[in-house]
Amino acid sequence: MNNLALFGVSKLGQGPWRPGKKIWSIAIFGGCEVDFTQVVLEEGITRVTAISIFGTNKVIAPKGIPISVGGFSILGARSVKRVRAWDQPTSTVSTIAINAMSFLGWFEVTEHPG
């Protein structure tokens, strides 16, 4: 599944959805948002590759699904705003692994407030 914003805005995952095992979110001079709030994940790891080039990538994470974030920023920034890992339940068989790369861009993970 792909999410591309080129000089604009693109949103993925509004409402219930099933993303598959790999998601690409690419923001070039624009903004991408991937909302996992109502996601139905397959068992195992769902991999998200988020590339921000003079743009912004935002992931809205659901409560109760473990998320790992890796990657790098070159003259960019990365922010992860979630509850502490030890406050989350550990009985899930689905996880989300994010590889975020920012080149003069911004990447952010927030948790859905609801």
Secondary structure by P-SEA (a helix, b strand, c coil): cbbbbccccccccccccccccbbbbbbccbbbbbbcccccccccbbbbbbbbccbbbbbbbbccbbbbbbbccccccccccccccccccccccbbbbbbbbbccbbbbbbcccc
